[in-house]
């Protein structure tokens, strides 16, 4: 929750930046560490779900399972990027988590509407993952949504970089 904000409020970010460390290196490390953690946690849960599904209902096509996971992880990386941006923007880890969860819930709620604008909704990837798992192909506008989400992930990275450049390295902790 507070991957950047806790470093800032504790003074660790200011300390690290006294060394020859660029903000981009710091952000890359945060993105990689948070991304790998999210990937591993999601993979473990996903594998248990697949195991349980196979135990209850029988065989699954592994190609579909893998493709569905890869699609879903892109949605998850978007959420991790949003969390890192919120953590860089706010001093509270709880605020970062709350905003990320509310945005995720809103985006997931919008996917139930079923309009042509779903191609601009990163949460639509979760429905595409289910579609790939169920019938081996994506829903309408899947490719557009995929590239749009990749673009948003890049935008989140650069927005986080911009916030880190503008915001002070240390905040008062009273």
N, C-alpha and C positions, 0 to 999 in steps of 0.2 A: 504494500500500500504506500509506504513512504520511502520508496527506493531512492528518491532524490531529496525529498523534503527532510527526511531524517538526517541525511548527510549535511544538509544546509543548517538545520537547527542545532545540530551537535557541534558544528564548527569543522567537521571533518572535510567538507567540500572546500572550505577556505584553506585548510591545511594542505589538502592534495594539490590545490592550484598554485601553491607556493613552489612546488616542484615543477620541472619542465614537463607539464602535462597539459595537453590541449583539451578543450571542452569536447571536441569531436571524439577523442580517445575515451574520455570518461563516458560519454553517451553510448559509444559503441560497446563498451564493457557492460553498461547497464542493459542495453538492448539484448546483447548476447546472453548475459546471465539470466535475465528475466525470461527471455525466449526459450532458452534450454530448460529452465525449470518448468515453465508452462508446458513445453513439449513433453517432457518426461512424465509429469503428473497426468496430463491428458492421455498419453500413450498407455500408462498403467491402467487407468480407468477404462479406457476404450478396450484394451485387451481382456480385462475381466468381463466387460459387457459382451464382447464377442464370445468368450468362453461360455458364459451363462446362456447366451442365445443358442449356441451350438448344442449345449447340453440339454436344453429344453425342446428345441425345435428341429435339430438336425444340422446338416452341413450348410455352409455358406460359401459363396465364391470369394476366394481370398483376394482376387484382383479388385472386386467391388469394395471389399473391406478396406484395402489399402488406399484406393482412390478416394473413397468417402472420408477416410481419416485425413488425407492430404488436403482435401477441400475444407474440411472443418478446421484444421490447424491454421489456415489462412485467416479465417474469421477470428480465431483465438489470438493470432498475432496482432490483428487490428486492435483487439481489446487490450492487449499488453501495451501496445504503442499509445493508446489513449490513456491508460493508467500512468505510464511514464510521463506523458505530457502533463497530466493533472498533477502528478507528484512534483514536477518541476515548477508548476504554476502556483501551487498552494503550499502553505507551510504545514498543513495538517494531513497526515496519512489517511485519517478517517474521511476528510473531505474528498481526497483523491479517489478513495474506494467508493464512496457514496455516489459521486458524479459518474464514475465508470459504470457502476451497477445500474444506475438510473438510465443512462444512455443505452446500455445493453438491453434493458427491459423494454425501453421505448422502441428500439430498433427491432427487437424480436416481436413486439406487439404489432408493428407495422407490417411484418411479413404475413400476418393473417388476413390483411385487407385484400391482397391479391390484385394489385393494379399493375399497369405497365411500368410504373416507376420503380418497381422492385430492383431493376437493374442498377439503381443507384444506392441500394441498401446493402451494406456489408453483411447484415444478418441473414440475407437471402441465401448466402452460401451454406448456412446450416440446413436449409430446406433442400438445397441442391445436393448436399452430402447424403441426406436421407433418400433422395431420388436415385442417386447413384447406387446406394446400397440396395434399394428395393428393385430397380429395374435396369441398372447399368447405364443410364444416361441422365444428363442434367435436364433441368427445367428450361423453360423459355428464358432467354436473355442471360443464360449462365456465363457465357464467355465475356460479355460486357460487364457483368457484375464482378467477375474475377479480376479483370484488368482495372476496373474502377477501384476495387478494394486495394489492389497493389498500389495504385496511385495515391490513395488515401493513406496507406501505410508510409509511403515516402513523404507525403505531406506532414504526417504526424512527426516523423523523425526531424524534418527541417523546422517545424514549428517548435519542437522541444529544444532544438539547438538555438533558435532565436530567443526563446524564453530564458534559456540558460545564459545567453550573452547579455540580456537586458536586466535580469534580476540579480540582486546582490548575492554574493557568495555565502554570506552568513547573516542570519537574522537573530535578533535578541531573543533569548530564551529565559523568560521571567517566570 
